[in-house]
Amino acid sequence: MAVNRADPADYYALLLGLRPTGPAWPTDDELLHGVADGLARTHNRALDLMDEADPRTTLEMLAAWERNAGLPDACTGPAVGQAERRTRLVQQLTARGGQSRAFFIALAAAMGFPGCTVTEFPPFSVGSPCSAPLNTAEAGWPHAWRLNAPISAGSYPFTANSGCDEALAAWGSALLECVIGRAAPAHSAVLFGYRPDLDLMDAAGVTRDLMAGSGASVDLMTGDLHGWTE
């Protein structure tokens, strides 16, 4: 049930009804006006507190909410405007992690990098194909994986306004690498590639080609394939 905001006149009328009756009591009581004003302000501030308890509607306590949620975000920086700050706050409080390819591909897409893929690097073993890379366990490859962004993502081509000492083309996104690196499993080593993914391997070391729309996912903890279709 919705609770309406109060006006001092509402409380004044209630207080008048609580007074004893008789000619000794003034028709306009200044003391009750002061009490009614205080009660109305307390009533309305209580309603304000209900709004402040919800991160979607908070205003006065927005900074406190952000502090508890670890905002401004170290990767994306401070938001601009109260509406965007509240949106970031709700996203931070409701975000759920994941360890599958699908999770990281979706996370990259949400930051404006659609079409990413994930490459994992299993160590070479006696059961690996002869053409498999010689990734060794000592080098940490069992826990290494790479997020492959489309070659156009984060690219900075050389233009007529570029300096003569600048590269003809450059790739990279500090935002993408910060957010993905922070969300990556703590035991893993995440790499980043800004080119088409031509050497995606499954957990057995077999070269595959898995695009974001295939519906397949791999658990980075176990290497299990989910929803795989040839």
ROSE-683118 format. One record per residue: residue number from 0; x, y, z of N, C-alpha, C, O in turn; residue in one letter. Coordinates in Angstrom, 3 decimals. Each point is the difference from the previous one (the first is absolute). Example, Ala and Ser with C-alpha at 12.3 -4.5 7.8 and 13.67 -1.06 7.14 Angstrom:
BEGIN
   nuro        nxx        nyy        nzz       caxx       cayy       cazz        cxx        cyy        czz        oxx        oyy        ozz   pami
      0     13.190     -5.690      7.800     -0.890      1.190      0.000      0.900      1.200      0.000      1.036     -0.019      0.665      a
      1     -1.386      1.069     -1.385      0.820      1.190      0.060     -0.770      1.090      0.730      0.509      1.108      0.169      s
END
This chain:
BEGIN
   nuro        nxx        nyy        nzz       caxx       cayy       cazz        cxx        cyy        czz        oxx        oyy        ozz   pami
      0      0.845     -1.191      0.000     -0.845      1.191      0.000      0.880      1.241      0.000      0.912      0.128      0.818      m
      1     -1.190      0.777     -1.735      0.777      1.228     -0.110     -0.316      0.930      1.161     -1.150      0.113      0.425      a
      2      2.170      0.544      0.078     -0.157      0.968      1.080      0.229      1.384     -0.576      1.053      0.266     -0.581      v
      3     -2.036      0.622      0.738      0.087      1.336     -0.556      0.848      0.897      0.888      0.107     -0.220      1.207      n
      4      0.485      1.222     -1.815      0.746      1.002      0.747     -0.983      0.874      0.786     -1.147      0.186     -0.407      r
      5      1.606      0.332      1.509     -0.878      0.744      0.915      0.229      1.498     -0.127      1.092      0.455     -0.339      a
      6     -2.145      0.294      0.617      0.048      1.458      0.059     -0.215      0.408      1.452     -0.772     -0.660      0.696      d
      7      1.429      1.731     -0.199     -0.235      0.437      1.384     -1.471      0.191      0.332     -0.419     -0.221      1.137      p
      8     -0.376      0.638     -2.141     -1.427      0.206      0.256     -0.694     -1.316      0.341     -0.960     -0.015      0.771      a
      9      1.441     -1.086     -1.340     -0.604     -1.293      0.310      0.207     -0.358      1.471     -0.936     -0.421      0.681      d
     10      2.154      0.588     -0.203      0.277     -0.317      1.398     -0.666      1.012      0.947     -0.410     -0.355      1.105      y
     11      0.309      1.602     -1.543     -0.657      1.002      0.839     -1.466     -0.362      0.215     -0.522      0.134      1.107      y
     12     -0.138     -0.592     -2.168     -1.401     -0.399      0.138     -0.133     -1.197      0.933     -0.957     -0.079      0.771      a
     13      1.912     -0.859     -0.833     -0.043     -1.149      0.897      0.203      0.417      1.453     -0.682     -0.490      0.901      l
     14      1.620      1.393     -0.688      0.264      0.465      1.367     -1.172      0.778      0.577     -0.296     -0.104      1.191      l
     15     -0.371      0.885     -2.037     -1.178      0.726      0.481     -1.069     -0.970      0.482     -0.697      0.271      0.978      l
     16      0.571     -1.389     -1.659     -1.002     -0.980      0.383      0.328     -0.719      1.292     -0.872     -0.629      0.599      g
     17      2.124      0.714     -0.162      0.398     -0.647      1.246     -0.119      0.926      1.215      0.143     -0.451      1.136      l
     18     -0.402      1.736     -1.367     -0.106      0.935      1.124     -1.319     -0.176      0.746     -0.987     -0.454     -0.580      r
     19      0.968      0.806      1.838     -1.296      0.061      0.693     -0.886      1.062     -0.633      0.501      0.954     -0.595      p
     20     -1.757     -1.107      0.712     -0.952      0.974     -0.550     -0.372      1.027      1.071      0.070     -0.268      1.200      t
     21     -0.465      1.441     -1.669     -0.448      1.028      0.934      0.476      1.376     -0.416      0.932      0.105     -0.798      g
     22     -1.540      0.953      1.313      0.351      1.373     -0.399      1.374      0.426      0.494      0.501      1.036     -0.437      p
     23      0.128     -1.794      1.329      1.313      0.400      0.505      1.105     -0.232     -1.021      1.098      0.543      0.126      a
     24     -1.392     -1.342     -1.124      1.028     -0.334     -0.984     -0.122      0.908     -1.221     -1.092      0.149     -0.548      w
     25      2.208      0.467      0.109     -0.058      0.913     -1.157     -0.319     -0.746     -1.286      0.338     -1.171     -0.171      p
     26     -1.002      1.893     -0.724     -0.330     -0.637     -1.284      1.238     -0.192     -0.868      0.043     -0.913     -0.824      t
     27      0.960      1.762      1.000      1.250     -0.119     -0.765      1.154     -0.092      0.997      0.365      0.990      0.635      d
     28      0.197     -2.180     -0.508      1.000     -0.277      1.027      1.401      0.037     -0.613      0.359     -0.892     -0.768      d
     29      0.435      1.916      1.099      1.337      0.139     -0.557      0.922     -1.141      0.441      0.852     -0.451     -0.766      e
     30     -1.029     -0.004      1.992      0.819     -1.106      0.483     -0.213     -1.246     -0.839      0.954     -0.694     -0.351      l
     31     -2.216      0.415      0.030     -0.280     -1.183     -0.817      0.521      0.159     -1.428      0.374     -0.982     -0.641      l
     32     -0.349      2.218      0.148      0.588      0.231     -1.332      1.464     -0.432     -0.015      0.451     -0.648     -0.945      h
     33      0.299      1.014      2.009      1.410     -0.372      0.068      0.189     -1.501      0.105      0.879     -0.566     -0.651      g
     34     -1.716     -0.097      1.485      0.085     -1.450      0.145     -0.358     -0.694     -1.319      0.658     -0.962     -0.396      v
     35     -1.695      1.449     -0.279     -0.430     -0.594     -1.268      1.078      0.113     -1.063      0.196     -0.918     -0.797      a
     36      0.506      2.051      0.787      1.073      0.174     -0.982      1.110     -1.024      0.235      0.509     -0.583     -0.957      d
     37     -0.127      0.358      2.208      1.038     -0.980      0.300     -0.416     -1.420     -0.332      0.801     -0.783     -0.512      g
     38     -2.052      0.448      0.802     -0.486     -1.339     -0.313     -0.044     -0.240     -1.508      0.324     -1.093     -0.463      l
     39     -0.724      2.111     -0.306     -0.065     -0.142     -1.451      1.394     -0.192     -0.593      0.189     -0.817     -0.901      a
     40      0.786      1.572      1.410      1.365     -0.149     -0.503      0.560     -1.382      0.347      0.676     -0.611     -0.827      r
     41     -0.944      0.114      2.028      0.442     -1.342      0.376     -0.645     -1.059     -0.878      0.659     -0.943     -0.438      t
     42     -1.959      1.105      0.182     -0.739     -0.921     -0.868      0.641     -0.059     -1.389      0.239     -1.085     -0.530      h
     43      0.035      2.240     -0.052      0.537      0.054     -1.363      1.444     -0.494     -0.070      0.397     -0.614     -0.991      n
     44      0.380      0.874      2.025      1.381     -0.498      0.002      0.035     -1.519      0.129      0.899     -0.653     -0.529      r
     45     -1.885      0.093      1.236     -0.088     -1.458      0.073     -0.278     -0.589     -1.375      0.542     -1.048     -0.351      a
     46     -1.390      1.725     -0.434     -0.255     -0.455     -1.365      1.248      0.157     -0.855      0.281     -0.850     -0.845      l
     47      0.471      1.928      1.053      1.251      0.184     -0.733      0.970     -1.142      0.284      0.710     -0.457     -0.896      d
     48     -0.682     -0.002      2.144      0.903     -1.089      0.366     -0.359     -1.276     -0.736      0.883     -0.789     -0.336      l
     49     -2.158      0.575      0.083     -0.409     -1.178     -0.761      0.548      0.066     -1.421      0.418     -1.016     -0.555      m
     50     -0.419      2.215     -0.035      0.579      0.170     -1.338      1.513     -0.195      0.033      0.571     -0.599     -0.911      d
     51      0.078      1.102      1.956      1.455     -0.113      0.096      0.444     -1.439      0.223      1.137     -0.353     -0.315      e
     52     -2.021     -0.483      0.855      0.342     -1.403      0.232     -0.009     -0.814     -1.281      0.425     -1.155      0.004      a
     53     -0.899      1.729     -1.099     -0.057     -0.678     -1.288      1.039      0.635     -0.919     -0.105      1.193     -0.285      d
     54      1.110     -1.944     -0.195      1.033      0.605     -0.860     -0.544      0.559     -1.303      0.664      0.816     -0.639      p
     55     -1.841     -1.229      0.235     -0.587      0.512     -1.245     -0.578      1.390      0.163     -0.200      0.703     -0.991      r
     56     -0.078     -0.284      2.241     -0.626      1.299      0.243      0.802      0.873      0.950     -0.413      1.122      0.290      t
     57      1.546     -1.603      0.203      0.771      0.768      0.968      0.493      1.317     -0.585      0.297      0.095     -1.191      t
     58     -0.217      0.905      2.039      0.486      1.316     -0.419      1.009      0.519      1.026      1.174      0.194     -0.315      l
     59     -1.638      0.025      1.523      0.880      0.541      1.036      1.066     -0.995      0.425      1.105      0.398      0.367      e
     60     -1.420     -1.688     -0.411      0.948     -1.022      0.436      0.705     -0.679     -1.169      0.604     -1.060      0.170      m
     61     -0.676      1.662     -1.350      0.616     -0.597     -1.187      1.504     -0.185      0.195      0.547     -1.045     -0.352      l
     62      0.115      2.041      0.905      1.450     -0.104      0.212      0.330     -1.131      0.972      0.983     -0.716     -0.193      a
     63     -1.801      0.549      1.240      0.233     -1.086      0.951     -0.212     -1.363     -0.653      0.767     -0.932      0.240      a
     64     -1.803      0.815     -1.060     -0.243     -1.239     -0.739      1.203     -0.309     -0.901      0.471     -1.137     -0.041      w
     65      0.022      2.147     -0.675      1.125     -0.207     -0.906      1.246     -0.430      0.772      0.740     -0.871     -0.457      e
     66     -0.508      1.461      1.598      1.171     -0.365      0.802     -0.069     -1.465      0.428      1.003     -0.711     -0.054      r
     67     -2.175      0.263      0.476     -0.162     -1.392      0.421      0.102     -0.972     -1.170      0.384     -1.156      0.181      n
     68     -0.727      1.625     -1.384      0.036     -0.861     -1.183      1.333      0.075     -0.742      0.180     -0.658     -1.025      a
     69      0.753      1.458      1.542      1.301      0.107     -0.658     -0.008      0.872     -1.236      0.780     -0.233     -0.924      g
     70     -1.630      1.215      0.887     -0.072      0.931     -1.121      0.547      1.362      0.432     -0.063      0.329      1.184      l
     71      0.600      0.478     -2.116      0.095     -0.223     -1.441      0.885     -1.189     -0.346      0.951     -0.324      0.711      p
     72     -1.290     -0.312     -1.819      0.686     -1.187     -0.448      1.403      0.347     -0.483      0.194      0.965     -0.740      d
     73      0.787     -1.767      1.171      1.380      0.265     -0.375      0.230     -0.174     -1.499      0.928      0.589     -0.554      a
     74     -1.765     -1.391     -0.109      0.172     -0.245     -1.432     -0.735      1.040     -0.844      0.574      0.570     -0.928      c
     75     -1.824     -0.328      1.247     -0.828      0.873     -0.836      0.020      1.448      0.440     -0.440      0.873     -0.747      t
     76      0.947     -0.590      1.964      0.058      1.374      0.465     -1.342      0.473      0.526     -0.969     -0.759     -0.003      g
     77      0.898      2.012      0.456     -1.247      0.511      0.576     -1.078      0.198     -1.053      0.278      0.368     -1.141      p
     78     -1.517     -0.621      1.551     -1.142      0.240     -0.881     -0.344      1.485      0.000      0.391      0.737      0.905      a
     79     -1.117     -0.309     -1.917     -0.389      1.406     -0.150     -1.501      0.123      0.231     -0.792     -0.623     -0.706      v
     80      0.405      1.418      1.685     -1.426      0.206      0.268     -0.548     -1.021      0.970      0.493     -1.126      0.079      g
     81     -1.518      1.524      0.663     -0.569     -0.880      1.021     -0.661     -1.237     -0.603      0.092     -1.087      0.571      q
     82     -0.753      1.238     -1.712     -0.670     -1.146     -0.616      1.010     -1.070     -0.390     -0.227     -1.183      0.254      a
     83      1.340      1.582     -0.869      1.020     -0.972     -0.399      0.681     -0.600      1.227      0.351     -1.180     -0.001      e
     84     -0.162      1.981      1.041      0.611     -0.521      1.226     -0.888     -1.068      0.633      0.488     -1.035      0.454      r
     85     -1.798      1.294     -0.428     -0.908     -1.000      0.559     -0.016     -1.259     -0.856     -0.063     -1.109      0.530      r
     86      0.119      1.273     -1.865      0.029     -1.159     -0.898      1.244     -0.846      0.257     -0.087     -1.225      0.085      t
     87      1.239      1.875      0.039      1.243     -0.724      0.290     -0.101     -0.711      1.349      0.457     -1.133      0.149      r
     88     -1.058      1.809      0.827     -0.124     -0.568      1.335     -0.838     -1.272     -0.030      0.392     -1.017      0.572      l
     89     -1.537      1.070     -1.235     -0.871     -1.173     -0.076      0.703     -1.134     -0.737     -0.098     -1.157      0.408      v
     90      0.804      1.476     -1.485      0.734     -1.024     -0.736      1.070     -0.648      0.874      0.204     -1.213     -0.043      q
     91      0.473      2.040      0.835      1.053     -0.526      0.869     -0.571     -0.922      1.072      0.606     -1.020      0.328      q
     92     -1.758      1.371      0.213     -0.590     -0.779      1.083     -0.672     -1.280     -0.493     -0.106     -0.974      0.745      l
     93     -0.343      0.975     -1.986     -0.750     -1.152     -0.513      0.819     -0.882     -0.942     -0.478     -1.047     -0.437      t
     94      1.705      1.460      0.121      0.813     -0.761     -0.949      0.334     -1.379      0.559      0.283     -0.152      1.188      a
     95     -0.320     -0.835     -2.054      0.354     -1.368      0.374      1.202     -0.434     -0.833      0.056      0.263     -1.202      r
     96      0.894     -0.920      1.837      1.200     -0.426     -0.698     -0.222     -1.282     -0.776     -1.102     -0.550     -0.022      g
     97      2.163      0.082     -0.615     -0.064     -1.234     -0.766      1.395     -0.422     -0.409      0.939      0.790      0.094      g
     98     -0.787     -2.033     -0.550      1.296     -0.515     -0.420     -0.080     -0.686     -1.350      0.898     -0.765     -0.351      q
     99     -1.934      1.015     -0.404     -0.156     -0.651     -1.302      0.382      0.956     -1.119      0.085      1.213      0.195      s
    100      0.139     -1.778     -1.354      0.252      0.836     -1.181     -1.170      0.940     -0.245      0.179      1.183     -0.291      r
    101     -1.381     -1.736      0.414     -1.190      0.814     -0.279     -0.058      1.222      0.904     -0.395      1.079     -0.443      a
    102      0.788     -1.235      1.717     -0.038      1.130      0.932      0.936      1.110     -0.444     -0.402      1.163     -0.038      f
    103      1.646     -1.496     -0.298      0.968      1.028     -0.365     -0.306      0.609     -1.365      0.251      1.184     -0.221      f
    104     -0.785     -1.975     -0.682     -0.416      0.545     -1.299     -1.142      0.996      0.187     -0.014      1.059     -0.627      i
    105     -0.944     -1.402      1.494     -1.119      0.904      0.266      0.480      1.240      0.728     -0.494      1.095     -0.271      a
    106      1.445     -1.233      1.189      0.527      1.150      0.730      0.694      0.958     -0.954     -0.169      1.214      0.110      l
    107      0.943     -1.743     -1.039      0.662      0.852     -0.987     -1.021      0.691     -0.893      0.150      1.177     -0.327      a
    108     -1.190     -1.909     -0.070     -1.040      0.596     -0.853     -0.715      1.129      0.716     -0.364      0.993     -0.629      a
    109      0.152     -1.127      1.946     -0.674      1.048      0.762      0.827      1.272      0.068     -0.542      1.082      0.227      a
    110      1.847     -1.202     -0.422      0.871      1.181      0.011      0.239      0.558     -1.398      0.813      0.906     -0.183      m
    111     -1.524     -1.449     -0.803      0.129      0.514     -1.357      0.972     -0.763     -0.873      0.488      0.538     -0.994      g
    112     -0.193     -1.799      1.350      0.911     -0.822     -0.795     -0.698     -1.307     -0.375      0.345     -1.054      0.534      f
    113     -1.320      1.105     -1.441     -0.694     -1.224     -0.399      0.874     -0.866     -0.890      0.957      0.481     -0.608      p
    114     -1.294     -1.764      0.536      0.706     -0.901     -0.901      1.313     -0.530      0.527      0.786     -0.546     -0.775      g
    115     -0.513      0.686      2.072      1.245     -0.531      0.560     -0.069     -1.528      0.099     -1.083     -0.585      0.023      c
    116      2.234     -0.031      0.034      0.108     -1.445      0.215      1.025     -0.240      1.095      0.692      0.923      0.431      t
    117     -0.599     -2.162      0.014      0.950     -0.365      1.057      0.853     -1.165     -0.480     -0.528     -0.978     -0.528      v
    118      1.819      1.074      0.703      0.943     -1.060     -0.306      0.611     -0.498      1.299      0.452      0.796      0.823      t
    119     -0.438     -2.112     -0.637      0.672     -0.582      1.147      1.247     -0.735     -0.463      0.067     -0.449     -1.144      e
    120      0.921      0.322      2.021      1.288     -0.584     -0.346      0.299     -1.196      0.905      0.703      0.150      0.999      f
    121     -1.228     -1.341     -1.333      0.293     -1.178      0.827      1.449     -0.427     -0.186      0.572      0.208     -1.071      p
    122      0.027     -0.799      2.094      1.400     -0.436     -0.128      0.131     -1.188     -0.945     -0.917     -0.811     -0.130      p
    123      2.045      0.722     -0.512      0.284     -1.131     -0.888      0.188     -1.265      0.841      0.696      0.017      1.015      f
    124     -1.316     -1.099     -1.444      0.102     -1.271      0.717      0.161     -1.133     -1.008     -0.005      0.230     -1.209      s
    125      0.149     -1.463      1.717      0.180     -1.142     -0.896     -1.236     -0.234     -0.850      0.082     -0.639     -1.049      v
    126     -1.232      1.152      1.489     -1.213     -0.173     -0.773     -0.274      1.130     -0.970     -1.014     -0.020     -0.697      g
    127      1.908      1.017      0.638     -0.215      1.147     -0.879      0.368     -0.343     -1.436      0.885     -0.824     -0.229      s
    128     -1.558      1.451     -0.754      0.384     -0.203     -1.397      1.421      0.493     -0.250      0.489      0.883      0.705      p
    129      0.169     -1.453     -1.705      1.369      0.404     -0.317      0.080      1.474     -0.389      1.037      0.640      0.176      c
    130     -2.128     -0.109     -0.702      0.007      1.389     -0.439     -0.341      0.982      1.120     -0.013      1.209     -0.229      s
    131     -0.267     -1.713      1.448     -0.380      0.879      1.110      1.208      0.776      0.493      1.112     -0.528     -0.031      a
    132     -1.288      1.766      0.487      1.127      0.798      0.516      0.615     -0.664      1.229     -0.680     -0.695      0.755      p
    133      1.986      0.925     -0.569      0.717     -0.588      1.134     -0.162      0.884      1.236      0.975      0.541      0.522      l
    134     -2.200     -0.405     -0.068     -0.254      0.761      1.212      0.342     -0.867      1.206     -0.487     -1.125      0.109      n
    135      1.294      1.620      0.770      0.456     -0.792      1.138     -0.705      0.416      1.278     -0.359      1.164      0.171      t
    136      0.164     -2.119      0.723     -0.647      0.289      1.277      0.856      0.928      0.840     -0.525      0.821      0.752      a
    137      1.869     -0.947     -0.876      0.889      0.835      0.799     -0.160      1.484     -0.336      0.255      0.858      0.845      e
    138     -0.669     -0.559     -2.057     -0.181      1.391     -0.416     -1.371      0.539      0.371     -0.323      1.148     -0.304      a
    139     -0.480     -1.968      0.955     -1.302      0.476      0.438     -1.101     -0.049     -1.038     -1.066      0.579      0.209      g
    140      1.299     -1.257     -1.326     -0.988     -0.011     -1.068     -1.309     -0.688      0.355     -1.017      0.333     -0.607      w
    141      0.971     -1.274      1.553     -1.308     -0.597      0.320     -1.024      1.031      0.462     -1.204     -0.241     -0.089      p
    142      1.670      1.383      0.582     -0.912      1.015      0.509      0.011      1.277     -0.857     -0.531      1.029      0.417      h
    143      1.121     -1.094     -1.586      0.041      1.170     -0.879     -1.137     -0.054     -1.012     -0.346     -1.067     -0.507      a
    144     -0.228      2.230      0.219     -1.011      0.107     -1.042      0.053      1.396     -0.586      0.525      0.928      0.615      w
    145     -1.074     -0.792     -1.807      0.077      1.286     -0.691     -1.377      0.426     -0.471     -0.752     -0.791     -0.569      r
    146      0.436      2.048      0.812     -1.218      0.590     -0.553      0.363      0.645     -1.326      0.867      0.872     -0.065      l
    147     -1.540     -1.310     -0.992      0.291      0.512     -1.344     -1.082      0.996     -0.404     -1.153     -0.375     -0.217      n
    148      1.528      1.625      0.120     -0.932      1.031     -0.451      0.117      0.149     -1.512      1.087     -0.174     -0.550      a
    149     -2.187      0.494     -0.133      0.085      0.228     -1.447      1.066      1.046     -0.312      0.244      0.907      0.797      p
    150      0.379     -1.038     -1.942      1.138      0.862     -0.331     -0.392      1.481     -0.027      0.855      0.872      0.151      i
    151     -2.147     -0.592     -0.343     -0.442      1.398     -0.019     -0.214      0.564      1.399     -0.122      1.213      0.168      s
    152      0.076     -2.085      0.836     -0.271      0.450      1.360      1.228      0.688      0.584      1.095     -0.564      0.015      a
    153     -1.288      1.763      0.456      1.097      0.713      0.640      1.127      0.363     -0.945      1.120      0.238      0.451      g
    154     -1.384     -0.187     -1.759      1.054      0.300     -0.955      0.164      1.511     -0.175     -0.957      0.768      0.097      s
    155      2.189     -0.375     -0.357      0.321      1.398     -0.205      0.805      0.114     -1.291      1.228     -0.078      0.041      y
    156     -1.888      0.261     -1.190      0.722      0.032     -1.272      0.759      1.316     -0.197     -0.368      1.035      0.555      p
    157      1.401     -1.098     -1.334      0.761      1.185     -0.386     -0.844      0.828     -0.959     -0.535     -0.531     -0.974      f
    158      0.412      1.824      1.242     -0.797      0.894     -0.840      0.852      1.191     -0.428      1.167      0.124      0.374      t
    159     -1.787      0.751     -1.173      0.711      1.190     -0.470      0.372      0.920      1.153      0.920      0.809     -0.123      a
    160     -1.623     -0.926      1.236      0.284      0.846      1.157      0.952     -0.651      0.999      0.342      0.604      1.016      n
    161      0.088     -1.839     -1.303      0.900     -0.694      0.919      1.410      0.566     -0.089      0.405      0.540     -1.029      s
    162      0.327     -0.673      2.116      1.381      0.450      0.009      0.895     -0.930     -0.789     -0.311     -1.179     -0.166      g
    163      1.436      1.713     -0.328      0.882     -0.797     -0.848      0.675     -1.120      0.783      0.510     -0.947     -0.600      c
    164     -0.499      1.037      1.923      0.623     -1.040      0.801     -1.004     -1.026      0.514      0.368     -0.885      0.773      d
    165     -1.633      0.990     -1.190     -1.022     -0.941      0.453     -0.013     -1.240     -0.889      0.384      0.040     -1.169      e
    166     -0.838     -1.139      1.761     -0.090     -1.253     -0.750     -1.089      0.081     -1.062     -0.939      0.787      0.118      a
    167      1.074     -1.612     -1.165     -1.005     -0.015     -1.052     -1.344     -0.509      0.525     -1.057      0.366     -0.514      l
    168      1.110     -1.202      1.527     -1.221     -0.485      0.640      0.360     -0.493      1.395      1.113     -0.469      0.240      a
    169     -2.067      0.581      0.671      0.217     -0.474      1.369     -1.306     -0.559      0.520     -1.081      0.428     -0.406      a
    170      1.189     -1.386      1.307     -1.181     -0.630      0.574      0.139     -0.035      1.506      1.103      0.015      0.546      w
    171     -2.228     -0.061      0.101      0.019     -0.144      1.448     -1.086      0.830      0.654     -0.367      1.067     -0.492      g
    172     -0.135     -1.564      1.593     -1.007      0.715      0.776      0.314     -0.203      1.476     -0.140     -1.103      0.527      s
    173      0.564      2.176      0.136      0.296     -0.083      1.429     -1.249     -0.359      0.793      0.080     -0.716      0.998      a
    174     -1.249      1.217     -1.444     -1.253     -0.294      0.688     -0.317     -1.486     -0.071     -0.292     -0.623      1.021      l
    175      0.347      0.053     -2.218     -0.303     -1.417     -0.181      0.953     -0.864      0.820     -0.439     -0.924      0.684      l
    176      1.725      1.212     -0.746      0.982     -0.825      0.692     -0.130      0.120      1.514      0.221     -0.974      0.720      e
    177     -0.577      2.154     -0.234     -0.157      0.183      1.447     -1.199     -0.782      0.521      0.108     -0.709      1.001      c
    178     -1.253      0.835     -1.675     -1.215     -0.656      0.471      0.110     -1.516     -0.113     -0.364     -0.721      0.929      v
    179      0.865      0.232     -2.065      0.135     -1.449     -0.175      1.037     -0.558      0.962     -0.208     -1.058      0.593      i
    180      1.319      1.761     -0.434      1.041     -0.471      0.902     -0.470     -0.073      1.440      0.400     -0.897      0.742      g
    181     -1.248      1.836     -0.341     -0.514     -0.003      1.364     -0.997     -1.137      0.211     -0.064     -0.576      1.087      r
    182     -0.708      0.252     -2.111     -1.014     -1.053      0.127      0.554     -1.396     -0.231     -0.677     -0.986      0.293      a
    183      1.892      0.883     -0.813      0.578     -1.308     -0.314      0.229     -0.808      1.272      0.264      0.585      1.051      a
    184     -0.358     -1.917     -1.115      0.316     -0.831      1.166      1.389      0.331      0.543      0.940      0.217     -0.765      p
    185     -0.823     -0.181      2.083      1.236      0.467      0.623      1.212     -0.841     -0.378      1.117      0.516     -0.047      a
    186     -1.319     -1.797     -0.224      1.131     -0.876     -0.295      0.423      0.053     -1.460      1.014     -0.592     -0.370      h
    187     -1.774      1.292     -0.465      0.260     -0.035     -1.437      0.844      1.190     -0.451      0.098      1.011      0.696      s
    188      0.501     -1.154     -1.865      0.770      1.072     -0.638     -0.715      0.360     -1.289     -0.013     -0.790     -0.945      a
    189     -0.582      1.976      0.897     -0.775      0.401     -1.168      0.848      0.858     -0.928      0.681      0.927      0.440      v
    190     -0.730     -1.245     -1.712      0.694      0.745     -1.045     -1.053      0.649     -0.891     -1.182     -0.333      0.082      l
    191      1.614      1.254     -0.927     -0.931      0.699     -0.875      0.572      0.039     -1.414      1.177      0.294     -0.206      f
    192     -2.038     -0.597     -0.757      0.382      0.056     -1.398     -0.999      0.833     -0.776     -1.208     -0.164      0.170      g
    193      1.692      1.049     -1.014     -0.879      0.865     -0.794      0.154     -0.388     -1.465      0.608      0.714     -0.798      y
    194     -1.182     -1.870      0.475      0.032     -0.519     -1.366     -1.033     -1.103     -0.104     -0.489     -0.459      1.032      r
    195      0.132      0.009     -2.234     -0.926     -1.132     -0.116      0.592     -1.232      0.652      1.208     -0.223     -0.075      p
    196     -2.038     -0.572      0.708      0.454     -1.208      0.690      0.073     -1.149     -0.989     -1.031     -0.516     -0.431      d
    197      2.254      0.108      0.066      0.178     -1.066     -0.986      0.561     -1.272      0.623      0.124     -1.013     -0.689      l
    198      0.217      1.041      1.971      0.648     -1.164      0.587     -0.633     -0.358      1.333      0.701     -0.354      0.948      d
    199     -2.022      0.445     -0.869     -0.697     -0.340      1.236      0.083     -1.500      0.240     -0.368     -0.790     -0.870      l
    200      0.847      0.392      2.044      0.167     -1.414      0.315     -0.933     -0.379      1.136     -0.284      0.802      0.889      m
    201     -0.186     -2.041     -0.936     -0.810     -0.478      1.116      0.925     -0.569      1.077      1.223      0.073     -0.121      d
    202     -1.815     -0.639      1.171      0.798     -0.463      1.133      0.916     -1.165     -0.360      0.964     -0.275      0.715      a
    203     -1.259     -0.408     -1.815      0.833     -1.126     -0.421      1.145      0.429     -0.908      0.794     -0.840     -0.425      a
    204     -0.692      2.140      0.119      1.063      0.478     -0.864     -0.344     -0.049     -1.467      0.872      0.195     -0.846      g
    205     -2.150     -0.459      0.519     -0.428     -0.077     -1.392     -0.464      1.379     -0.451     -0.751      0.676      0.704      v
    206      1.205     -0.269     -1.885     -0.378      1.309     -0.511     -1.489      0.029     -0.331     -0.513     -0.868     -0.707      t
    207     -0.161      1.871      1.227     -1.421      0.193     -0.259     -0.224      1.437     -0.432      0.908      0.829      0.060      r
    208     -2.111     -0.547     -0.490     -0.378      1.376     -0.293     -1.338      0.247      0.656     -1.031     -0.445     -0.503      d
    209      1.034      1.151      1.621     -1.209      0.237      0.776     -0.277      1.488      0.030      0.743      0.761      0.621      l
    210     -1.816     -0.339     -1.292     -0.373      1.407      0.011     -1.023      0.229      1.092     -0.552     -0.945      0.565      m
    211      0.301      2.234     -0.269     -0.859      0.335      1.131     -1.411     -0.523     -0.161     -0.663     -0.281      0.998      a
    212      0.185      0.142     -2.219     -1.388     -0.396     -0.207     -0.234     -1.489     -0.047     -1.113     -0.428     -0.305      g
    213      2.140     -0.403      0.601     -0.162     -1.435     -0.137     -0.806     -0.620      1.118     -0.519     -1.106     -0.145      s
    214      0.407      1.818      1.275     -0.736     -0.536      1.135      0.817     -0.938      0.853     -0.534     -0.569      0.952      g
    215      1.822      0.379     -1.253      0.837     -0.879      0.790      0.740      0.785      1.062      0.246      1.195     -0.159      a
    216      0.107     -1.863      1.235      0.774      0.638      1.051      0.929     -1.026      0.600     -0.269     -1.200     -0.037      s
    217      1.375      1.684      0.595      0.990     -0.867      0.629      0.255      0.508      1.405      0.215      1.196      0.200      v
    218     -0.235     -2.079      0.761      0.306      0.358      1.374      1.511      0.131      0.125      0.726     -0.974     -0.199      d
    219     -0.244      2.172      0.529      1.436      0.225      0.076      0.642     -0.696      1.198      1.223     -0.118      0.074      l
    220     -2.045     -0.337      0.855      0.546     -0.744      1.132      0.278     -1.448     -0.387      1.020     -0.565      0.397      m
    221     -1.930     -0.041     -1.175      0.102     -1.422     -0.315      0.344     -0.270     -1.448      0.482     -1.084     -0.328      t
    222     -0.719      2.043     -0.541      0.228     -0.203     -1.433     -1.127     -0.757     -0.673      0.132     -0.389     -1.160      g
    223     -1.245      0.168      1.860     -1.112     -0.745     -0.582     -0.739      0.840     -1.027     -0.267      1.182      0.216      d
    224     -0.060     -1.816     -1.341     -0.776      0.671     -1.040     -1.474     -0.156      0.290     -0.448     -1.083      0.376      l
    225     -0.321      2.162     -0.547     -1.450     -0.048      0.205     -0.683      0.509     -1.271      0.323      1.083     -0.490      h
    226     -1.259     -1.858     -0.039     -0.743      0.446     -1.167      0.798     -0.020     -1.275     -0.301      0.754     -0.925      g
    227      1.333     -1.613      0.845      0.856     -0.004     -1.183     -0.681     -0.679     -1.170     -0.617     -1.054      0.155      w
    228      0.730      1.665     -1.340     -0.496     -0.600     -1.228      1.066      0.115     -1.066      0.644      1.041     -0.130      t
    229     -0.460     -2.072     -0.612      0.988      0.025     -1.074     -0.525      0.811     -1.178      0.689      0.140     -1.010      e
END
